[in-house]
Each structure stands twice: as structure tokens, then as C-alpha cells.
Amino acid sequence: MSATLAGRLILPDRIVGGSLRITDGRIAAIYPGPLTGPYLAPGYVDLHVHGGAGADFMDGTPEAFTTVCRAHARHGTTALLATSTVGTHQQILRFLETCRAMLHLATGGAVVCGAHFYGPHFAENARGCHPAGPVRPPLEPEYKNYLRYADVIRTATLAPELPGAEAFARACAAVGIRLNLGHSHATWPQVEAALQWGARHVDHLFCAMSDRARLRQTQTYPMRGGLLEATLFFDELTTEVIADGKHLAPELLRLAYKIKGPDRLALVSDANRALDMPDGPYLFGPSEGGEPIVRRDGVGLMAEGGALASGVMGLDHAVRTMREATAAPLHEVIRMASLTPARLAGLQAERGSLEVGKRADVLVLDEQLQLHEVWLAGERLLD
């Protein structure tokens, strides 16, 4: 199949007028043209996404995976890492097995490019909306079973203060899994140690992590920094923000953008199964044993109170929110939703930018960055 799309092409470093020639699912040529028409952007890449349209990846079925992928494609996400939650050993194995079966398959929506192994190795007091019962430190007899899926797992998250954390981190590095830090109340020295183990990314900046205020509750003096401050300080650490307008106020989005910049900061949805669903009660995580949450006011909330419980908006909304909050150049905002996450997941050879030879995952956007068309591997999605 061949097609030509013309407009204002959003490249990683600038916006130019031109057209894309698409052949056999790839960008075959880019031609110069007038700087007019709709914006053409690369498809968004979501590193941290749990569910949508009533399904969660931890439901562990091809049907659930397909439902989530189709839902997020409607919001411009053309590739994603299926993200797990805290769960039982068998639930996690089922998630990984289904992820392996769905890897790179056509879903009628976003493509599953791998798994983000997210939990159960969290600090219990930083678990957020994850189910409490299965939170546990890494134990080699158990995680050896998970690492048999190293062909599927692209990133794994760990609270570095847990017993056994270093051994798990080094085991991940040995099989090529990228190590994230998250859901942690680690001290600065513990984060610094994790850098030596290979940690290079921190999940959802400002959320479910230690900072000097939290650490002050358990010590007198001197005040020490935690995961938040260390993330901002260490250039080696990349990070991500949930730019849904609910998790973080505009000033925090501006701070993250100013300090980390568009090459070390990704936009993520952290969306749960309540994406594109009406307000009401839902389960975060697996359909059996998941944590009760509520969708209300455009975000997920814990059922028993007002604490946040992940997102319910897609990356199209995050792009608009980040643009409004930061007034960053448009090509940089788009980069944080496309090329930067693709690079952080090791997917940049195929995805994340409008370049000859790459997959023709293209978005057609209007002046307000509203999504009008999604092209996935050169075919327009119609639903």
C-alpha cells in the first residue's frame, strides 16, 4: 500500500513543510513543501501504561491486551510497553506469557513492543494504588522465573532500598533489561548506589517517591535528599512525568522540563482501565485481587480517599497539557512523547521520528494538537 501525507512535519529538532511518501508500511521518502496544512507528527510511544477501555494488561488475556492497545491508539499511541502491577507470582507470569504471545503483533491499535516489569519490588510505604498484599522484595528463586522472559521485558522497576535489590538489579543488567527506580523512599546514597548497579531511569517524577520532606520524618539532622532530588541532580538519570493536569501542577512540569530537558524527560499516561470509561469504581491491576479505585474529575483516585491512583487520560492529552504548562517549542514537546521514550526503550531504530526507513506511524494534528488521524504502519486507523 502506498500513500502520501502533506503538511507541517514535526521533526525532532524543527518543523518543516513537506510530504511523506509511504510505501509498504514505511516512510519511503520525504519531500520539501510549503509550511502549511495540518501537523504531521510521529506516533506516540508510551513507556508506562496499565490499561484502558475497561481492560488491564494484568488481566493477562489477548483480548485485554487488544482492548488496551486499541484504546490508546485512539489517543495517538502507536507503540507501548505493556506495564504490569504488583500481583501474585502466577498473575505476573501470566502477564509475561501473554505479553510474549502479543509481542509486535497487529492489534488494530498500538503495538506491544515489550513489557515494563513494574512491581512487585516496591517499598510497601510507597506502593501507591498497587495491591498491598503481594508487595515483596526480590528473591532469586522467584525472579529467576521472571528473567526467563528477558526477550520480552525491556524495563524493570525496583525500589533500591529493598533487601536483595542489588542482586536483582545486576541480574537484570546481565540479561539486557533496563533498570528503573520507582515506588521508593530511598535516600540519596541508596540512589547513588543504584547508579552503580545500572539504574538509568526513574518512574513518574514527583509521584510515590522520597524527598527531603518525607525523609525528615524518620531522621533529625542533617536533612538529606531522596529519590526526587537525586533524579533531578544526576545527569545519568532520565525520568518521566504524568502530564494529565491532575498529578502535577504546571510549575512542576516546568521544573522537570527545565532541569531534565526534552532528551531526558518522557511523557507517560500511567493510564488504568478507566481510560475512555465513565466515572465510577474500577480495579487497578488484575481483575482478581486488584486494588479498588474510582475514576472522578479526570483522574484515578483511591476508593477510600482523595489520594491519586494513576491516570485516565491518553498521551494526546499529555502533549497538550505539557505544551500549555511549559510553552516549550512544539517539536520538543512532541519529542518527549515520541523519540525520547522510543530511545529510552531501545526502539528508536524503528519508531519515534519521521525519518526515511522508519515505520510509517504518523499522527495528523490540528493547530490545537487535537488528533484527527492515526496512521499505523502506513494504514489509517478508522475507529
Stockholm file with secondary structure:
# STOCKHOLM 1.0

chainA/1-383         MSATLAGRLILPDRIVGGSLRITDGRIAAIYPGPLTGPYLAPGYVDLHVHGGAGADFMDGTPEAFTTVCRAHARHGTTALLATSTVGTHQQILRFLETCRAMLHLATGGAVVCGAHFYGPHFAENARGCHPAGPVRPPLEPEYKNYLRYADVIRTATLAPELPGAEAFARACAAVGIRLNLGHSHATWPQVEAALQWGARHVDHLFCAMSDRARLRQTQTYPMRGGLLEATLFFDELTTEVIADGKHLAPELLRLAYKIKGPDRLALVSDANRALDMPDGPYLFGPSEGGEPIVRRDGVGLMAEGGALASGVMGLDHAVRTMREATAAPLHEVIRMASLTPARLAGLQAERGSLEVGKRADVLVLDEQLQLHEVWLAGERLLD
#=GR chainA/1-383 SS CEEEEEEEEECSSCEEEEEEEEETTEEEEEEECCSCSSEEEECEEEEEECEETTEEGGGCSHHHHHHHHHHHHTTTEEEEEEECCSCCHHHHHHHHHHHHHHTTCCCSSCEEEEEEEECSSSCGGGCTTSCSTTCCCCCHHHHHHHGGGTTTEEEEEECTTSTTHHHHHHHHHHTTCEEEECSBCCBHHHHHHHHHHTEEEESSTTSSBCCHHHHHTTCCSSCCCBHHHHHHHCTTCEEEEECSSSSSCHHHHHHHHHHHCTTSEEEECCBCTTTTSCSEEEEESCTTTCEEEEEETTEEEETTSSCBCCBCCCHHHHHHHHHHHHCCCHHHHHHHHTHHHHHHTTCTTTSSSCCTTSBCCEEEECTTCCEEEEEETTEECCC
#=GC SS_cons         CEEEEEEEEECSSCEEEEEEEEETTEEEEEEECCSCSSEEEECEEEEEECEETTEEGGGCSHHHHHHHHHHHHTTTEEEEEEECCSCCHHHHHHHHHHHHHHTTCCCSSCEEEEEEEECSSSCGGGCTTSCSTTCCCCCHHHHHHHGGGTTTEEEEEECTTSTTHHHHHHHHHHTTCEEEECSBCCBHHHHHHHHHHTEEEESSTTSSBCCHHHHHTTCCSSCCCBHHHHHHHCTTCEEEEECSSSSSCHHHHHHHHHHHCTTSEEEECCBCTTTTSCSEEEEESCTTTCEEEEEETTEEEETTSSCBCCBCCCHHHHHHHHHHHHCCCHHHHHHHHTHHHHHHTTCTTTSSSCCTTSBCCEEEECTTCCEEEEEETTEECCC
//
